[in-house]
Amino acid sequence: MFLIDSSSVIIGETGFAAPDSARLKNNLNGNAVAKDSDARESTLSPQTEIILNSIADGVFTVDPEWRITFFNRAAEKITGVSASEAIGHPCCEVFRANICESTCALKSTMETKKPVINRPVAILRADGREIPISVSTALLQNGSGRIIGGVETFRDLSLVETLRKEIDRQYRFQDIISKSPAMRRLFSILPEVAQSESTVLIQGESGTGKELLSRAVHSLSLRAKGPFVAVNCGALPDTLLESELFGHVAGAFTDAKRDRMGRFAIAEKGTLFLDEIGDISPALQVRLLRVLEERAYEPLGSSRTIRANVRIITASNKDLSRLVEEGLFRKDLYYRINVVKLELPPLAQRKEDIPLLAGHFIARLNKLRNKNVAGLSHETLAVFMRHDWPGNIRELENAIEYAFILCRDGLIQPKCLPENLNANACRLADFAGLTLLDAERHAIREALDRNHWRRMATARELGIDKNTLRRKMNRLNIVPQSG
């Protein structure tokens, strides 16, 4: 990987060694060699050109007037512009990026003296094709420390973007993203469930995406062209909820000055989603049972029966079977709505989805906020994988939205997270009395247990590569406990 990770690149008189400067290794953090003449005419030494022309990342340098002074072979390949066409021209005319006119990374570095690392942008190639890249920038200085321009490296992310889209296609069902086995099993039966006219009950904790799943059922059903109407039964008092569902006629109660359609009427020939159905009163349960049994209802204050051509999908974050046992929910209504039961696992049981979901939310917020946040750092991902997420996907989305406030670009670091997650990042396990190897063995085994010995999920939680985890397990003799 070729990166600029310092605030300046030193241009020496001869050779690669300059006093008190880093060596030129895998990046431009050390001595790029040039003939130190006028800044406009400054050219890299033949040795440096050979090195820079042999790497896969594009590299170009500019003088203080933003005219390109060097353009390597990878830059030619990525942009479709030859070095002879690029050198001597303003970089914005050659390197046509979507940030050139507004938030130019190289201009920011020249003004602030601070480097830019791995900012995702898009450029327009010479053939008119737009491609995604990541850019890094640094100052260009001569041997005496005088700033004589800037240098930018960039990497073609077309393959990465293609792979991301393929992963997104592979693990996306309608608007739901998941790769967990439990969710994949749910996806496999969803088309058949949707095509039926059966009433569906979705069980899951708050924030797991019950409404999203209900919309997927509707969009795959024969009623997809009809309306989808959602009602949160737990958000309204009983009297208001009854009017909201069934409508009312003028004079039915105080302030009912005209007829009003209910949600059943609005959802005619479509789908009505009743969220948190476990919160409705026994009296309303009776009325709802009649609608399900007879497909008919009367608006409040009316004796006229209206036929209902509506599919019902219900959802609850409570265990309705337990409410039935406790006498808080009617058994007959429970069996009416529980024809097809879909259970959404909490995020704590599908942690392998966290990187996918985080990437989805980051991409969406980048578009909404006009930012260039590249993703999560390894440390942040490890924090996310250790967290239990009692608020589920909604909590994850809120955490990333919070991080966007503090993170301008680059990777989201733990310091950008909400206070409770940031505190978890700083919290150390109590390994008093243990050797370093014992502490490492304990931490890895606990992570494996939390992730049900799924190594990929464990590696993500620990912020390490799967092969690194395998080597550590072999070295520390970590094996599943029998029995």
C-alpha positions, 0 to 999 in steps of 0.5 A: 500500500502506498500512502502519504502519512506525513505533512511534507515530502522532502526534496533533497539535492542528491541520493536518498539520505538527508539529515534528520529525515525518514527513509523512503520506504513504502511511502513518500514519508521520506526523501524523494530526490529532485534537482532543487531549482526553480519550483516550477521547473523542479523535477524528480531525480531518475532514481525517484522516478523509477521508484514512483513509476513502479508502484500501483498508486497514482502520484503527481506533484504540483508547484505553488501555482498548482501546475503539475510537475510530475505524473507517474505511470499509474496516474496515467493509467487511472486517469487516462491522461498521459504524462506529456498531456498532464505536466505543465497544466493546472491539476484541476484540468487534469485530475478532474475530481468532484472536490476540485472546485470546493474542498480540494484535498491538496489545497487544504494541505497547502493552506493548513500544512496538514496531510489528508489521508485516504479521502474517498472521492470520484474523478472523471477519466479522460474517456468520460467515465467516473471512477471512485478513488481515495486520495492522500496529500502532503507538502513538497519541500526542498532540502532547506525546508522551503515549500515548493509545492504539493504531492498527491497519491491516489488509488483506484477503488473501482474493484473495491466498489464493484465488490462492495456492490456485489456484497450489497446485492448478495446480502440485501433483501429489499431494504434489509441488509444481513448475512446472519444465518437466522436472517438468511433463513427468514429471507428464504421464506419471505417471498412465499409468506408475502404471496399468501394472504395470511395474517403475519405476526413479527416478533422482535425487540425495539429497533430490530427493523419490524416495520422494514420487514413488514414493508418487504412483505407488502412489496413482494405481495399481490397487494404491492400496488395498494397502500401500505399504512403503518400504525404504532398502537403503543403511541396512542391512547385507547380512545384515539386509537379506535378512531384512528383505526376505524374512523368516525362520523360527525358527532360521534364525540366532542370535536368530531365535526365531520366524518373521518376515514380510519386507517382500515379505509385508507389501507383498502386493497393494501396492507395495514401494519399494526406495530406494538399490538401487545399494548392495545386494551382488551376492549379494542382487542375485541373489535380487532378480533371481529375485523379479522374474523368477519372482515368488517367494521363500523366507524365510531358513531355509525351503525353502517358496516364497512367491508374491509379488504385489507391484509393485516401484519402485526408486530410486537416487542413483547412475548405475546404468548406470555401475555396470553398466559397472564390474561393480558392478551386474548387467546383467540386474537393471538391465534388469529394474528399468529398464522405466520410468525416471523422472528427478528433476532436482536443485533447482539445475536447477529453481530456479523451484520454490524460491518454491513449495516455500519457501511450502509449508514455511513454511505447514506450519511455521506450523501445526506451530509456531503461528507467523505467519511471512509468507514470505521477504524479497526478500534471503532469496529472492535468497540462495536463488536463488543457492545451488546446493542440493547437498542439494536439497529436503531442504536447503531444508526444513532451512534454513527449519526452522532459520530458524523457530527465529530468526524469530518472525514477519514475513519470514525475513531472511538473518540467520535462515538457517544459517551457510553461507547467511548467509555467502553473503548477505554474500559479494560478487563480486570486481568489482575494476577494473570500473565500477558499470555493468560490475559490474551487467552482469556480475552480471545476465549471470551470473544469466541464465546460471545460470538458462538465460536464464529471466527470471522465475527470474533476477529471483527470484534477483536479488530484483527484478521481471521488468519491472525486469530487462527494463529493466536488460537494455535499458539495459545492452545485455544480449543472449544470446551467439550461437553 
